[in-house]
């Protein structure tokens, strides 16, 4: 990646040997390795490692999870908040594992729609709950900095499964809970 970044700087008409850019290729390589470390993660294993038997069937919500990812179309960041809920069916998971799963999928080249679905599917498969809901609200720099140049627009995606799809009151309870500030 170092050589590619150096070549990119040359293609942009820059001098990669000037003082401000000398270490940029190495910094970009380290940055990209960090921002895409999700390819090395196993999100299902994250959940499997902290699943507990618990006689609980009330909604569990982890909201306002910071999410940062790279748009696979432009390699520009998108970022915002992710809200995840599930209704247990005899099994719960350590609460910190939900944000870890979000990070594992977000730290890959992504589109928001797929990211939302991957998180929901992973929680559903690992816990086999009555239902899972995921909502992501994000600002995309590919829309803000280029193209349509709309700096304040956000994309909102959702994935509703099980009781969140079938039962309007359960869905509304979740949506109300994530709206509170």
ZAMARGU-4260 file (C-alpha; in steps of 0.2 Angstrom, whole numbers, plus 5000, padded with zeros to 4 digits):
<rodrens>
0) 5000/5000/5000 | 5015/5012/5003 | 5020/5011/4985 | 5002/5013/4979 | 5000/5028/4990
5) 5016/5036/4984 | 5010/5033/4966 | 4994/5040/4969 | 5002/5056/4976 | 5012/5057/4960
10) 4996/5055/4949 | 4988/5069/4959 | 5003/5080/4954 | 5011/5080/4971 | 5028/5078/4976
15) 5029/5063/4989 | 5046/5068/4994 | 5041/5085/5000 | 5042/5087/5019 | 5023/5087/5023
20) 5021/5071/5012 | 5036/5061/5016 | 5028/5049/5029 | 5010/5050/5021 | 5012/5033/5012
25) 5016/5024/5028 | 5002/5033/5037 | 4989/5029/5024 | 4994/5011/5024 | 4992/5010/5043
30) 4976/5019/5043 | 4968/5008/5029 | 4974/4992/5039 | 4965/4999/5054 | 4949/5005/5045
35) 4948/4988/5036 | 4952/4976/5051 | 4935/4970/5051 | 4940/4957/5037 | 4950/4948/5050
40) 4936/4948/5063 | 4923/4934/5066 | 4907/4943/5071 | 4898/4927/5075 | 4913/4921/5087
45) 4912/4938/5096 | 4894/4934/5101 | 4896/4915/5104 | 4910/4920/5116 | 4898/4929/5128
50) 4881/4921/5126 | 4872/4917/5143 | 4856/4907/5147 | 4844/4919/5154 | 4825/4917/5156
55) 4821/4934/5149 | 4810/4939/5134 | 4810/4958/5136 | 4818/4969/5123 | 4836/4973/5125
60) 4842/4989/5116 | 4860/4995/5113 | 4858/5012/5105 | 4869/5026/5099 | 4883/5015/5095
65) 4896/5026/5085 | 4898/5018/5068 | 4912/5023/5056 | 4915/5014/5039 | 4921/5017/5021
70) 4910/5018/5007 | 4915/5004/4994 | 4910/5015/4980 | 4921/5030/4983 | 4932/5024/4998
75) 4926/5039/5008 | 4920/5038/5026 | 4902/5037/5032 | 4898/5038/5050 | 4884/5040/5062
80) 4874/5030/5075 | 4868/5012/5075 | 4854/5005/5086 | 4852/4987/5089 | 4838/4978/5098
85) 4833/4960/5101 | 4820/4951/5111 | 4828/4936/5119 | 4822/4918/5118 | 4831/4911/5133
90) 4849/4918/5128 | 4857/4935/5130 | 4874/4941/5126 | 4886/4953/5135 | 4881/4970/5130
95) 4898/4976/5125 | 4898/4962/5111 | 4885/4971/5101 | 4896/4987/5098 | 4910/4975/5094
100) 4899/4966/5081 | 4895/4983/5073 | 4913/4987/5072 | 4918/4970/5065 | 4906/4973/5050
105) 4909/4992/5049 | 4928/4990/5047 | 4926/4983/5030 | 4922/4992/5013 | 4903/4994/5015
110) 4887/5000/5009 | 4875/5005/5023 | 4861/4994/5018 | 4872/4979/5018 | 4880/4984/5035
115) 4863/4985/5043 | 4858/4968/5037 | 4874/4960/5041 | 4873/4965/5059 | 4854/4960/5061
120) 4858/4943/5053 | 4873/4940/5064 | 4863/4943/5080 | 4849/4933/5074 | 4859/4918/5069
125) 4870/4918/5086 | 4855/4921/5098 | 4840/4914/5089 | 4829/4927/5097 | 4811/4931/5095
130) 4817/4946/5084 | 4831/4958/5080 | 4830/4976/5074 | 4844/4987/5068 | 4844/5005/5063
135) 4858/5015/5056 | 4858/5034/5053 | 4874/5040/5044 | 4881/5055/5035 | 4891/5050/5019
140) 4905/5060/5014 | 4903/5054/4996 | 4887/5064/4997 | 4893/5079/5007 | 4910/5082/4999
145) 4907/5077/4981 | 4893/5073/4969 | 4877/5080/4976 | 4886/5090/4989 | 4872/5089/5003
150) 4882/5091/5019 | 4867/5089/5031 | 4858/5074/5023 | 4858/5057/5032 | 4854/5040/5026
155) 4843/5029/5038 | 4842/5011/5035 | 4834/4997/5045 | 4833/4978/5046 | 4818/4971/5056
160) 4817/4953/5059 | 4805/4942/5068 | 4793/4951/5080 | 4800/4968/5075 | 4793/4964/5057
165) 4777/4955/5063 | 4772/4965/5078 | 4769/4983/5075 | 4769/4987/5094 | 4786/4979/5096
170) 4793/4989/5081 | 4785/5005/5088 | 4792/5002/5106 | 4810/5000/5098 | 4808/5015/5087
175) 4802/5026/5102 | 4816/5020/5113 | 4830/5025/5100 | 4822/5042/5097 | 4824/5047/5116
180) 4839/5059/5119
</rodrens>
